[in-house]
Amino acid sequence: NSSSMIEIANQGGCITFDPYNVDELVFQIVYLSTNKNARNNLVNQIQNIPRYSWTDYAKEVLNFMEEGI
């Protein structure tokens, strides 16, 4: 829940927490280790995150260049 990690986590498959709060970290570890539905939900989110290849990124960059952006 800090720096650029929150942007990555917002795509799904992650639980955010304050990395400086040990109690919160312990809570999240216990929560995930004891809650099968929560784990399955995160797995489903991970599986549904769009994946891009280097070719996809190259095409996107080329499109931006062609548009003059």
Predicted model as a PDB file, atoms N, CA, C, CB and O in Angstrom, pLDDT in the B-factor column:
MODEL        1                                                                  
ATOM      1  N   ASN A   1       0.833  -1.184   0.000  1.00 55.00           N  
ATOM      2  CA  ASN A   1       0.000   0.000   0.000  1.00 55.00           C  
ATOM      3  C   ASN A   1       0.879   1.250   0.000  1.00 55.00           C  
ATOM      4  CB  ASN A   1      -0.948  -0.003   1.213  1.00 55.00           C  
ATOM      5  O   ASN A   1       0.552   2.250   0.638  1.00 55.00           O  
ATOM      6  N   SER A   2       1.971   1.182  -0.706  1.00 57.00           N  
ATOM      7  CA  SER A   2       2.860   2.334  -0.780  1.00 57.00           C  
ATOM      8  C   SER A   2       3.587   2.330  -2.114  1.00 57.00           C  
ATOM      9  CB  SER A   2       3.868   2.330   0.389  1.00 57.00           C  
ATOM     10  O   SER A   2       3.622   1.322  -2.820  1.00 57.00           O  
ATOM     11  N   SER A   3       4.155   3.453  -2.438  1.00 67.00           N  
ATOM     12  CA  SER A   3       4.904   3.669  -3.670  1.00 67.00           C  
ATOM     13  C   SER A   3       4.111   3.197  -4.884  1.00 67.00           C  
ATOM     14  CB  SER A   3       6.250   2.947  -3.608  1.00 67.00           C  
ATOM     15  O   SER A   3       2.888   3.334  -4.918  1.00 67.00           O  
ATOM     16  N   SER A   4       4.789   2.650  -5.866  1.00 71.00           N  
ATOM     17  CA  SER A   4       4.104   2.240  -7.096  1.00 71.00           C  
ATOM     18  C   SER A   4       3.415   0.883  -6.956  1.00 71.00           C  
ATOM     19  CB  SER A   4       5.093   2.191  -8.247  1.00 71.00           C  
ATOM     20  O   SER A   4       2.695   0.463  -7.861  1.00 71.00           O  
ATOM     21  N   MET A   5       3.624   0.205  -5.851  1.00 75.00           N  
ATOM     22  CA  MET A   5       3.030  -1.120  -5.668  1.00 75.00           C  
ATOM     23  C   MET A   5       1.507  -1.062  -5.710  1.00 75.00           C  
ATOM     24  CB  MET A   5       3.490  -1.728  -4.345  1.00 75.00           C  
ATOM     25  O   MET A   5       0.869  -1.999  -6.191  1.00 75.00           O  
ATOM     26  N   ILE A   6       0.926   0.002  -5.225  1.00 77.00           N  
ATOM     27  CA  ILE A   6      -0.534   0.115  -5.216  1.00 77.00           C  
ATOM     28  C   ILE A   6      -1.083   0.120  -6.638  1.00 77.00           C  
ATOM     29  CB  ILE A   6      -0.973   1.390  -4.473  1.00 77.00           C  
ATOM     30  O   ILE A   6      -2.166  -0.411  -6.884  1.00 77.00           O  
ATOM     31  N   GLU A   7      -0.353   0.711  -7.573  1.00 76.00           N  
ATOM     32  CA  GLU A   7      -0.799   0.731  -8.969  1.00 76.00           C  
ATOM     33  C   GLU A   7      -0.807  -0.671  -9.554  1.00 76.00           C  
ATOM     34  CB  GLU A   7       0.100   1.646  -9.810  1.00 76.00           C  
ATOM     35  O   GLU A   7      -1.719  -1.034 -10.296  1.00 76.00           O  
ATOM     36  N   ILE A   8       0.190  -1.445  -9.226  1.00 77.00           N  
ATOM     37  CA  ILE A   8       0.266  -2.821  -9.708  1.00 77.00           C  
ATOM     38  C   ILE A   8      -0.805  -3.665  -9.048  1.00 77.00           C  
ATOM     39  CB  ILE A   8       1.654  -3.418  -9.443  1.00 77.00           C  
ATOM     40  O   ILE A   8      -1.468  -4.464  -9.709  1.00 77.00           O  
ATOM     41  N   ALA A   9      -0.977  -3.492  -7.750  1.00 81.00           N  
ATOM     42  CA  ALA A   9      -1.944  -4.284  -6.993  1.00 81.00           C  
ATOM     43  C   ALA A   9      -3.375  -4.014  -7.435  1.00 81.00           C  
ATOM     44  CB  ALA A   9      -1.804  -4.000  -5.512  1.00 81.00           C  
ATOM     45  O   ALA A   9      -4.228  -4.895  -7.333  1.00 81.00           O  
ATOM     46  N   ASN A  10      -3.646  -2.821  -7.920  1.00 80.00           N  
ATOM     47  CA  ASN A  10      -5.003  -2.473  -8.337  1.00 80.00           C  
ATOM     48  C   ASN A  10      -5.481  -3.300  -9.526  1.00 80.00           C  
ATOM     49  CB  ASN A  10      -5.075  -1.003  -8.681  1.00 80.00           C  
ATOM     50  O   ASN A  10      -6.675  -3.323  -9.825  1.00 80.00           O  
ATOM     51  N   GLN A  11      -4.560  -3.977 -10.205  1.00 81.00           N  
ATOM     52  CA  GLN A  11      -4.957  -4.828 -11.323  1.00 81.00           C  
ATOM     53  C   GLN A  11      -5.614  -6.114 -10.830  1.00 81.00           C  
ATOM     54  CB  GLN A  11      -3.744  -5.158 -12.197  1.00 81.00           C  
ATOM     55  O   GLN A  11      -6.243  -6.832 -11.608  1.00 81.00           O  
ATOM     56  N   GLY A  12      -5.470  -6.398  -9.559  1.00 86.00           N  
ATOM     57  CA  GLY A  12      -6.088  -7.585  -8.981  1.00 86.00           C  
ATOM     58  C   GLY A  12      -5.061  -8.636  -8.605  1.00 86.00           C  
ATOM     59  O   GLY A  12      -3.906  -8.589  -9.030  1.00 86.00           O  
ATOM     60  N   GLY A  13      -5.505  -9.574  -7.809  1.00 90.00           N  
ATOM     61  CA  GLY A  13      -4.648 -10.677  -7.402  1.00 90.00           C  
ATOM     62  C   GLY A  13      -3.710 -10.341  -6.269  1.00 90.00           C  
ATOM     63  O   GLY A  13      -2.799 -11.111  -5.966  1.00 90.00           O  
ATOM     64  N   CYS A  14      -3.922  -9.201  -5.638  1.00 90.00           N  
ATOM     65  CA  CYS A  14      -3.038  -8.763  -4.553  1.00 90.00           C  
ATOM     66  C   CYS A  14      -3.859  -8.221  -3.394  1.00 90.00           C  
ATOM     67  CB  CYS A  14      -2.045  -7.692  -5.053  1.00 90.00           C  
ATOM     68  O   CYS A  14      -4.975  -7.730  -3.567  1.00 90.00           O  
ATOM     69  N   ILE A  15      -3.285  -8.322  -2.236  1.00 90.00           N  
ATOM     70  CA  ILE A  15      -3.843  -7.655  -1.060  1.00 90.00           C  
ATOM     71  C   ILE A  15      -2.849  -6.580  -0.670  1.00 90.00           C  
ATOM     72  CB  ILE A  15      -4.111  -8.666   0.135  1.00 90.00           C  
ATOM     73  O   ILE A  15      -1.656  -6.852  -0.535  1.00 90.00           O  
ATOM     74  N   THR A  16      -3.330  -5.366  -0.491  1.00 89.00           N  
ATOM     75  CA  THR A  16      -2.438  -4.282  -0.104  1.00 89.00           C  
ATOM     76  C   THR A  16      -2.483  -4.079   1.407  1.00 89.00           C  
ATOM     77  CB  THR A  16      -2.816  -2.980  -0.836  1.00 89.00           C  
ATOM     78  O   THR A  16      -3.506  -4.298   2.056  1.00 89.00           O  
ATOM     79  N   PHE A  17      -1.355  -3.660   1.938  1.00 89.00           N  
ATOM     80  CA  PHE A  17      -1.255  -3.366   3.359  1.00 89.00           C  
ATOM     81  C   PHE A  17      -0.069  -2.441   3.577  1.00 89.00           C  
ATOM     82  CB  PHE A  17      -1.111  -4.668   4.197  1.00 89.00           C  
ATOM     83  O   PHE A  17       0.785  -2.288   2.704  1.00 89.00           O  
ATOM     84  N   ASP A  18      -0.030  -1.836   4.736  1.00 89.00           N  
ATOM     85  CA  ASP A  18       1.067  -0.950   5.099  1.00 89.00           C  
ATOM     86  C   ASP A  18       2.289  -1.814   5.416  1.00 89.00           C  
ATOM     87  CB  ASP A  18       0.684  -0.035   6.317  1.00 89.00           C  
ATOM     88  O   ASP A  18       2.266  -2.559   6.396  1.00 89.00           O  
ATOM     89  N   PRO A  19       3.351  -1.735   4.617  1.00 87.00           N  
ATOM     90  CA  PRO A  19       4.510  -2.601   4.832  1.00 87.00           C  
ATOM     91  C   PRO A  19       5.273  -2.289   6.120  1.00 87.00           C  
ATOM     92  CB  PRO A  19       5.446  -2.489   3.662  1.00 87.00           C  
ATOM     93  O   PRO A  19       6.141  -3.061   6.527  1.00 87.00           O  
ATOM     94  N   TYR A  20       4.959  -1.174   6.755  1.00 91.00           N  
ATOM     95  CA  TYR A  20       5.613  -0.811   8.009  1.00 91.00           C  
ATOM     96  C   TYR A  20       4.805  -1.226   9.230  1.00 91.00           C  
ATOM     97  CB  TYR A  20       5.860   0.675   8.048  1.00 91.00           C  
ATOM     98  O   TYR A  20       5.219  -0.990  10.365  1.00 91.00           O  
ATOM     99  N   ASN A  21       3.646  -1.846   8.994  1.00 94.00           N  
ATOM    100  CA  ASN A  21       2.771  -2.259  10.084  1.00 94.00           C  
ATOM    101  C   ASN A  21       2.824  -3.782  10.216  1.00 94.00           C  
ATOM    102  CB  ASN A  21       1.310  -1.772   9.842  1.00 94.00           C  
ATOM    103  O   ASN A  21       2.184  -4.500   9.447  1.00 94.00           O  
ATOM    104  N   VAL A  22       3.584  -4.265  11.189  1.00 96.00           N  
ATOM    105  CA  VAL A  22       3.775  -5.703  11.366  1.00 96.00           C  
ATOM    106  C   VAL A  22       2.462  -6.399  11.685  1.00 96.00           C  
ATOM    107  CB  VAL A  22       4.789  -5.972  12.473  1.00 96.00           C  
ATOM    108  O   VAL A  22       2.210  -7.501  11.198  1.00 96.00           O  
ATOM    109  N   ASP A  23       1.632  -5.772  12.488  1.00 97.00           N  
ATOM    110  CA  ASP A  23       0.347  -6.392  12.843  1.00 97.00           C  
ATOM    111  C   ASP A  23      -0.527  -6.594  11.611  1.00 97.00           C  
ATOM    112  CB  ASP A  23      -0.397  -5.533  13.874  1.00 97.00           C  
ATOM    113  O   ASP A  23      -1.202  -7.615  11.480  1.00 97.00           O  
ATOM    114  N   GLU A  24      -0.510  -5.628  10.722  1.00 95.00           N  
ATOM    115  CA  GLU A  24      -1.306  -5.741   9.499  1.00 95.00           C  
ATOM    116  C   GLU A  24      -0.762  -6.853   8.595  1.00 95.00           C  
ATOM    117  CB  GLU A  24      -1.318  -4.396   8.742  1.00 95.00           C  
ATOM    118  O   GLU A  24      -1.530  -7.589   7.977  1.00 95.00           O  
ATOM    119  N   LEU A  25       0.550  -6.965   8.525  1.00 95.00           N  
ATOM    120  CA  LEU A  25       1.168  -8.036   7.747  1.00 95.00           C  
ATOM    121  C   LEU A  25       0.777  -9.398   8.312  1.00 95.00           C  
ATOM    122  CB  LEU A  25       2.701  -7.881   7.735  1.00 95.00           C  
ATOM    123  O   LEU A  25       0.401 -10.300   7.564  1.00 95.00           O  
ATOM    124  N   VAL A  26       0.866  -9.542   9.617  1.00 96.00           N  
ATOM    125  CA  VAL A  26       0.487 -10.806  10.264  1.00 96.00           C  
ATOM    126  C   VAL A  26      -0.979 -11.107  10.000  1.00 96.00           C  
ATOM    127  CB  VAL A  26       0.757 -10.750  11.788  1.00 96.00           C  
ATOM    128  O   VAL A  26      -1.336 -12.246   9.700  1.00 96.00           O  
ATOM    129  N   PHE A  27      -1.830 -10.095  10.109  1.00 96.00           N  
ATOM    130  CA  PHE A  27      -3.253 -10.291   9.854  1.00 96.00           C  
ATOM    131  C   PHE A  27      -3.485 -10.824   8.441  1.00 96.00           C  
ATOM    132  CB  PHE A  27      -4.019  -8.978  10.056  1.00 96.00           C  
ATOM    133  O   PHE A  27      -4.256 -11.766   8.255  1.00 96.00           O  
ATOM    134  N   GLN A  28      -2.825 -10.233   7.449  1.00 95.00           N  
ATOM    135  CA  GLN A  28      -3.020 -10.648   6.056  1.00 95.00           C  
ATOM    136  C   GLN A  28      -2.514 -12.073   5.824  1.00 95.00           C  
ATOM    137  CB  GLN A  28      -2.303  -9.677   5.107  1.00 95.00           C  
ATOM    138  O   GLN A  28      -3.136 -12.842   5.090  1.00 95.00           O  
ATOM    139  N   ILE A  29      -1.399 -12.421   6.443  1.00 96.00           N  
ATOM    140  CA  ILE A  29      -0.882 -13.786   6.306  1.00 96.00           C  
ATOM    141  C   ILE A  29      -1.858 -14.789   6.894  1.00 96.00           C  
ATOM    142  CB  ILE A  29       0.486 -13.921   6.988  1.00 96.00           C  
ATOM    143  O   ILE A  29      -2.156 -15.810   6.273  1.00 96.00           O  
ATOM    144  N   VAL A  30      -2.354 -14.502   8.084  1.00 97.00           N  
ATOM    145  CA  VAL A  30      -3.325 -15.406   8.721  1.00 97.00           C  
ATOM    146  C   VAL A  30      -4.612 -15.456   7.910  1.00 97.00           C  
ATOM    147  CB  VAL A  30      -3.627 -14.955  10.171  1.00 97.00           C  
ATOM    148  O   VAL A  30      -5.185 -16.526   7.704  1.00 97.00           O  
ATOM    149  N   TYR A  31      -5.062 -14.293   7.452  1.00 96.00           N  
ATOM    150  CA  TYR A  31      -6.288 -14.219   6.658  1.00 96.00           C  
ATOM    151  C   TYR A  31      -6.196 -15.106   5.418  1.00 96.00           C  
ATOM    152  CB  TYR A  31      -6.570 -12.771   6.248  1.00 96.00           C  
ATOM    153  O   TYR A  31      -7.110 -15.881   5.136  1.00 96.00           O  
ATOM    154  N   LEU A  32      -5.107 -14.991   4.689  1.00 95.00           N  
ATOM    155  CA  LEU A  32      -4.969 -15.784   3.462  1.00 95.00           C  
ATOM    156  C   LEU A  32      -4.733 -17.262   3.758  1.00 95.00           C  
ATOM    157  CB  LEU A  32      -3.826 -15.243   2.615  1.00 95.00           C  
ATOM    158  O   LEU A  32      -5.159 -18.127   2.993  1.00 95.00           O  
ATOM    159  N   SER A  33      -4.069 -17.546   4.845  1.00 96.00           N  
ATOM    160  CA  SER A  33      -3.790 -18.955   5.155  1.00 96.00           C  
ATOM    161  C   SER A  33      -5.018 -19.682   5.700  1.00 96.00           C  
ATOM    162  CB  SER A  33      -2.653 -19.051   6.163  1.00 96.00           C  
ATOM    163  O   SER A  33      -5.057 -20.912   5.698  1.00 96.00           O  
ATOM    164  N   THR A  34      -6.010 -18.944   6.160  1.00 97.00           N  
ATOM    165  CA  THR A  34      -7.189 -19.579   6.749  1.00 97.00           C  
ATOM    166  C   THR A  34      -8.467 -19.369   5.942  1.00 97.00           C  
ATOM    167  CB  THR A  34      -7.395 -19.059   8.137  1.00 97.00           C  
ATOM    168  O   THR A  34      -9.508 -19.928   6.288  1.00 97.00           O  
ATOM    169  N   ASN A  35      -8.409 -18.581   4.879  1.00 97.00           N  
ATOM    170  CA  ASN A  35      -9.611 -18.257   4.123  1.00 97.00           C  
ATOM    171  C   ASN A  35      -9.451 -18.732   2.673  1.00 97.00           C  
ATOM    172  CB  ASN A  35      -9.898 -16.731   4.174  1.00 97.00           C  
ATOM    173  O   ASN A  35      -8.897 -18.025   1.831  1.00 97.00           O  
ATOM    174  N   LYS A  36      -9.939 -19.921   2.411  1.00 97.00           N  
ATOM    175  CA  LYS A  36      -9.808 -20.508   1.078  1.00 97.00           C  
ATOM    176  C   LYS A  36     -10.519 -19.668   0.016  1.00 97.00           C  
ATOM    177  CB  LYS A  36     -10.364 -21.928   1.074  1.00 97.00           C  
ATOM    178  O   LYS A  36     -10.010 -19.523  -1.095  1.00 97.00           O  
ATOM    179  N   ASN A  37     -11.677 -19.121   0.340  1.00 97.00           N  
ATOM    180  CA  ASN A  37     -12.403 -18.295  -0.628  1.00 97.00           C  
ATOM    181  C   ASN A  37     -11.601 -17.055  -1.018  1.00 97.00           C  
ATOM    182  CB  ASN A  37     -13.761 -17.878  -0.055  1.00 97.00           C  
ATOM    183  O   ASN A  37     -11.586 -16.665  -2.185  1.00 97.00           O  
ATOM    184  N   ALA A  38     -10.941 -16.444  -0.053  1.00 96.00           N  
ATOM    185  CA  ALA A  38     -10.123 -15.263  -0.356  1.00 96.00           C  
ATOM    186  C   ALA A  38      -8.970 -15.648  -1.270  1.00 96.00           C  
ATOM    187  CB  ALA A  38      -9.585 -14.617   0.944  1.00 96.00           C  
ATOM    188  O   ALA A  38      -8.670 -14.925  -2.220  1.00 96.00           O  
ATOM    189  N   ARG A  39      -8.320 -16.770  -1.000  1.00 96.00           N  
ATOM    190  CA  ARG A  39      -7.223 -17.228  -1.856  1.00 96.00           C  
ATOM    191  C   ARG A  39      -7.720 -17.513  -3.263  1.00 96.00           C  
ATOM    192  CB  ARG A  39      -6.566 -18.482  -1.266  1.00 96.00           C  
ATOM    193  O   ARG A  39      -7.097 -17.102  -4.242  1.00 96.00           O  
ATOM    194  N   ASN A  40      -8.838 -18.214  -3.366  1.00 96.00           N  
ATOM    195  CA  ASN A  40      -9.396 -18.531  -4.686  1.00 96.00           C  
ATOM    196  C   ASN A  40      -9.778 -17.270  -5.453  1.00 96.00           C  
ATOM    197  CB  ASN A  40     -10.619 -19.437  -4.541  1.00 96.00           C  
ATOM    198  O   ASN A  40      -9.596 -17.195  -6.668  1.00 96.00           O  
ATOM    199  N   ASN A  41     -10.305 -16.284  -4.740  1.00 95.00           N  
ATOM    200  CA  ASN A  41     -10.665 -15.024  -5.371  1.00 95.00           C  
ATOM    201  C   ASN A  41      -9.423 -14.344  -5.944  1.00 95.00           C  
ATOM    202  CB  ASN A  41     -11.369 -14.099  -4.365  1.00 95.00           C  
ATOM    203  O   ASN A  41      -9.462 -13.828  -7.060  1.00 95.00           O  
ATOM    204  N   LEU A  42      -8.329 -14.340  -5.194  1.00 94.00           N  
ATOM    205  CA  LEU A  42      -7.086 -13.735  -5.687  1.00 94.00           C  
ATOM    206  C   LEU A  42      -6.553 -14.501  -6.891  1.00 94.00           C  
ATOM    207  CB  LEU A  42      -6.023 -13.696  -4.574  1.00 94.00           C  
ATOM    208  O   LEU A  42      -6.077 -13.894  -7.850  1.00 94.00           O  
ATOM    209  N   VAL A  43      -6.628 -15.824  -6.850  1.00 95.00           N  
ATOM    210  CA  VAL A  43      -6.172 -16.638  -7.985  1.00 95.00           C  
ATOM    211  C   VAL A  43      -6.993 -16.312  -9.219  1.00 95.00           C  
ATOM    212  CB  VAL A  43      -6.270 -18.147  -7.659  1.00 95.00           C  
ATOM    213  O   VAL A  43      -6.440 -16.154 -10.307  1.00 95.00           O  
ATOM    214  N   ASN A  44      -8.301 -16.211  -9.065  1.00 95.00           N  
ATOM    215  CA  ASN A  44      -9.168 -15.869 -10.203  1.00 95.00           C  
ATOM    216  C   ASN A  44      -8.819 -14.498 -10.762  1.00 95.00           C  
ATOM    217  CB  ASN A  44     -10.646 -15.902  -9.785  1.00 95.00           C  
ATOM    218  O   ASN A  44      -8.807 -14.309 -11.979  1.00 95.00           O  
ATOM    219  N   GLN A  45      -8.538 -13.545  -9.889  1.00 93.00           N  
ATOM    220  CA  GLN A  45      -8.153 -12.217 -10.344  1.00 93.00           C  
ATOM    221  C   GLN A  45      -6.848 -12.280 -11.143  1.00 93.00           C  
ATOM    222  CB  GLN A  45      -8.005 -11.260  -9.146  1.00 93.00           C  
ATOM    223  O   GLN A  45      -6.733 -11.664 -12.203  1.00 93.00           O  
ATOM    224  N   ILE A  46      -5.874 -13.023 -10.633  1.00 92.00           N  
ATOM    225  CA  ILE A  46      -4.589 -13.150 -11.321  1.00 92.00           C  
ATOM    226  C   ILE A  46      -4.773 -13.752 -12.701  1.00 92.00           C  
ATOM    227  CB  ILE A  46      -3.622 -14.005 -10.500  1.00 92.00           C  
ATOM    228  O   ILE A  46      -4.163 -13.302 -13.671  1.00 92.00           O  
ATOM    229  N   GLN A  47      -5.612 -14.767 -12.784  1.00 93.00           N  
ATOM    230  CA  GLN A  47      -5.816 -15.443 -14.062  1.00 93.00           C  
ATOM    231  C   GLN A  47      -6.510 -14.553 -15.083  1.00 93.00           C  
ATOM    232  CB  GLN A  47      -6.622 -16.702 -13.856  1.00 93.00           C  
ATOM    233  O   GLN A  47      -6.414 -14.803 -16.285  1.00 93.00           O  
ATOM    234  N   ASN A  48      -7.204 -13.523 -14.624  1.00 90.00           N  
ATOM    235  CA  ASN A  48      -7.938 -12.649 -15.534  1.00 90.00           C  
ATOM    236  C   ASN A  48      -7.222 -11.343 -15.855  1.00 90.00           C  
ATOM    237  CB  ASN A  48      -9.273 -12.342 -14.954  1.00 90.00           C  
ATOM    238  O   ASN A  48      -7.764 -10.506 -16.578  1.00 90.00           O  
ATOM    239  N   ILE A  49      -6.020 -11.155 -15.335  1.00 86.00           N  
ATOM    240  CA  ILE A  49      -5.254  -9.951 -15.659  1.00 86.00           C  
ATOM    241  C   ILE A  49      -4.769 -10.080 -17.094  1.00 86.00           C  
ATOM    242  CB  ILE A  49      -4.049  -9.747 -14.670  1.00 86.00           C  
ATOM    243  O   ILE A  49      -4.184 -11.098 -17.463  1.00 86.00           O  
ATOM    244  N   PRO A  50      -5.009  -9.052 -17.910  1.00 82.00           N  
ATOM    245  CA  PRO A  50      -4.529  -9.120 -19.299  1.00 82.00           C  
ATOM    246  C   PRO A  50      -3.006  -9.278 -19.336  1.00 82.00           C  
ATOM    247  CB  PRO A  50      -4.953  -7.850 -20.084  1.00 82.00           C  
ATOM    248  O   PRO A  50      -2.282  -8.622 -18.586  1.00 82.00           O  
ATOM    249  N   ARG A  51      -2.548 -10.137 -20.199  1.00 84.00           N  
ATOM    250  CA  ARG A  51      -1.115 -10.354 -20.363  1.00 84.00           C  
ATOM    251  C   ARG A  51      -0.684  -9.768 -21.713  1.00 84.00           C  
ATOM    252  CB  ARG A  51      -0.760 -11.880 -20.271  1.00 84.00           C  
ATOM    253  O   ARG A  51      -1.378  -9.910 -22.720  1.00 84.00           O  
ATOM    254  N   TYR A  52       0.443  -9.127 -21.705  1.00 84.00           N  
ATOM    255  CA  TYR A  52       0.959  -8.512 -22.915  1.00 84.00           C  
ATOM    256  C   TYR A  52       2.324  -9.099 -23.253  1.00 84.00           C  
ATOM    257  CB  TYR A  52       1.049  -6.986 -22.753  1.00 84.00           C  
ATOM    258  O   TYR A  52       3.136  -9.377 -22.371  1.00 84.00           O  
ATOM    259  N   SER A  53       2.553  -9.276 -24.523  1.00 90.00           N  
ATOM    260  CA  SER A  53       3.860  -9.752 -24.985  1.00 90.00           C  
ATOM    261  C   SER A  53       4.706  -8.540 -25.361  1.00 90.00           C  
ATOM    262  CB  SER A  53       3.715 -10.735 -26.202  1.00 90.00           C  
ATOM    263  O   SER A  53       4.206  -7.418 -25.438  1.00 90.00           O  
ATOM    264  N   TRP A  54       5.993  -8.783 -25.594  1.00 92.00           N  
ATOM    265  CA  TRP A  54       6.854  -7.706 -26.064  1.00 92.00           C  
ATOM    266  C   TRP A  54       6.359  -7.180 -27.406  1.00 92.00           C  
ATOM    267  CB  TRP A  54       8.309  -8.187 -26.180  1.00 92.00           C  
ATOM    268  O   TRP A  54       6.487  -5.989 -27.692  1.00 92.00           O  
ATOM    269  N   THR A  55       5.802  -8.048 -28.219  1.00 94.00           N  
ATOM    270  CA  THR A  55       5.253  -7.623 -29.505  1.00 94.00           C  
ATOM    271  C   THR A  55       4.090  -6.661 -29.287  1.00 94.00           C  
ATOM    272  CB  THR A  55       4.795  -8.844 -30.334  1.00 94.00           C  
ATOM    273  O   THR A  55       3.966  -5.660 -29.992  1.00 94.00           O  
ATOM    274  N   ASP A  56       3.236  -6.968 -28.307  1.00 90.00           N  
ATOM    275  CA  ASP A  56       2.114  -6.082 -27.989  1.00 90.00           C  
ATOM    276  C   ASP A  56       2.615  -4.696 -27.578  1.00 90.00           C  
ATOM    277  CB  ASP A  56       1.251  -6.690 -26.864  1.00 90.00           C  
ATOM    278  O   ASP A  56       2.108  -3.677 -28.047  1.00 90.00           O  
ATOM    279  N   TYR A  57       3.620  -4.674 -26.697  1.00 90.00           N  
ATOM    280  CA  TYR A  57       4.173  -3.398 -26.253  1.00 90.00           C  
ATOM    281  C   TYR A  57       4.803  -2.634 -27.420  1.00 90.00           C  
ATOM    282  CB  TYR A  57       5.211  -3.627 -25.148  1.00 90.00           C  
ATOM    283  O   TYR A  57       4.632  -1.420 -27.536  1.00 90.00           O  
ATOM    284  N   ALA A  58       5.525  -3.340 -28.275  1.00 93.00           N  
ATOM    285  CA  ALA A  58       6.166  -2.700 -29.424  1.00 93.00           C  
ATOM    286  C   ALA A  58       5.112  -2.086 -30.347  1.00 93.00           C  
ATOM    287  CB  ALA A  58       7.032  -3.720 -30.200  1.00 93.00           C  
ATOM    288  O   ALA A  58       5.292  -0.972 -30.839  1.00 93.00           O  
ATOM    289  N   LYS A  59       4.027  -2.799 -30.579  1.00 93.00           N  
ATOM    290  CA  LYS A  59       2.950  -2.270 -31.425  1.00 93.00           C  
ATOM    291  C   LYS A  59       2.340  -1.021 -30.805  1.00 93.00           C  
ATOM    292  CB  LYS A  59       1.861  -3.336 -31.644  1.00 93.00           C  
ATOM    293  O   LYS A  59       2.031  -0.057 -31.506  1.00 93.00           O  
ATOM    294  N   GLU A  60       2.168  -1.043 -29.484  1.00 91.00           N  
ATOM    295  CA  GLU A  60       1.594   0.108 -28.800  1.00 91.00           C  
ATOM    296  C   GLU A  60       2.523   1.315 -28.904  1.00 91.00           C  
ATOM    297  CB  GLU A  60       1.317  -0.227 -27.328  1.00 91.00           C  
ATOM    298  O   GLU A  60       2.069   2.429 -29.165  1.00 91.00           O  
ATOM    299  N   VAL A  61       3.801   1.099 -28.704  1.00 93.00           N  
ATOM    300  CA  VAL A  61       4.774   2.196 -28.835  1.00 93.00           C  
ATOM    301  C   VAL A  61       4.769   2.738 -30.257  1.00 93.00           C  
ATOM    302  CB  VAL A  61       6.197   1.721 -28.450  1.00 93.00           C  
ATOM    303  O   VAL A  61       4.778   3.952 -30.465  1.00 93.00           O  
ATOM    304  N   LEU A  62       4.756   1.844 -31.227  1.00 93.00           N  
ATOM    305  CA  LEU A  62       4.728   2.259 -32.630  1.00 93.00           C  
ATOM    306  C   LEU A  62       3.473   3.082 -32.926  1.00 93.00           C  
ATOM    307  CB  LEU A  62       4.789   1.028 -33.556  1.00 93.00           C  
ATOM    308  O   LEU A  62       3.545   4.094 -33.623  1.00 93.00           O  
ATOM    309  N   ASN A  63       2.340   2.657 -32.407  1.00 92.00           N  
ATOM    310  CA  ASN A  63       1.099   3.424 -32.603  1.00 92.00           C  
ATOM    311  C   ASN A  63       1.216   4.827 -32.023  1.00 92.00           C  
ATOM    312  CB  ASN A  63      -0.089   2.695 -31.961  1.00 92.00           C  
ATOM    313  O   ASN A  63       0.778   5.795 -32.644  1.00 92.00           O  
ATOM    314  N   PHE A  64       1.816   4.941 -30.816  1.00 90.00           N  
ATOM    315  CA  PHE A  64       2.003   6.264 -30.220  1.00 90.00           C  
ATOM    316  C   PHE A  64       2.910   7.126 -31.074  1.00 90.00           C  
ATOM    317  CB  PHE A  64       2.575   6.141 -28.815  1.00 90.00           C  
ATOM    318  O   PHE A  64       2.666   8.319 -31.254  1.00 90.00           O  
ATOM    319  N   MET A  65       3.967   6.508 -31.603  1.00 91.00           N  
ATOM    320  CA  MET A  65       4.899   7.250 -32.441  1.00 91.00           C  
ATOM    321  C   MET A  65       4.233   7.719 -33.724  1.00 91.00           C  
ATOM    322  CB  MET A  65       6.115   6.395 -32.767  1.00 91.00           C  
ATOM    323  O   MET A  65       4.465   8.842 -34.171  1.00 91.00           O  
ATOM    324  N   GLU A  66       3.411   6.871 -34.314  1.00 90.00           N  
ATOM    325  CA  GLU A  66       2.712   7.232 -35.547  1.00 90.00           C  
ATOM    326  C   GLU A  66       1.692   8.342 -35.310  1.00 90.00           C  
ATOM    327  CB  GLU A  66       2.020   6.008 -36.139  1.00 90.00           C  
ATOM    328  O   GLU A  66       1.440   9.160 -36.195  1.00 90.00           O  
ATOM    329  N   GLU A  67       1.107   8.366 -34.114  1.00 89.00           N  
ATOM    330  CA  GLU A  67       0.126   9.400 -33.783  1.00 89.00           C  
ATOM    331  C   GLU A  67       0.802  10.706 -33.371  1.00 89.00           C  
ATOM    332  CB  GLU A  67      -0.794   8.914 -32.663  1.00 89.00           C  
ATOM    333  O   GLU A  67       0.136  11.729 -33.210  1.00 89.00           O  
ATOM    334  N   GLY A  68       2.115  10.671 -33.202  1.00 80.00           N  
ATOM    335  CA  GLY A  68       2.838  11.865 -32.832  1.00 80.00           C  
ATOM    336  C   GLY A  68       2.767  12.195 -31.354  1.00 80.00           C  
ATOM    337  O   GLY A  68       2.963  13.341 -30.949  1.00 80.00           O  
ATOM    338  N   ILE A  69       2.487  11.188 -30.560  1.00 62.00           N  
ATOM    339  CA  ILE A  69       2.405  11.421 -29.110  1.00 62.00           C  
ATOM    340  C   ILE A  69       3.765  11.244 -28.501  1.00 62.00           C  
ATOM    341  CB  ILE A  69       1.390  10.470 -28.441  1.00 62.00           C  
ATOM    342  O   ILE A  69       3.923  11.393 -27.289  1.00 62.00           O  
TER     343      ILE A  69                                                      
ENDMDL                                                                          
END                                                                             
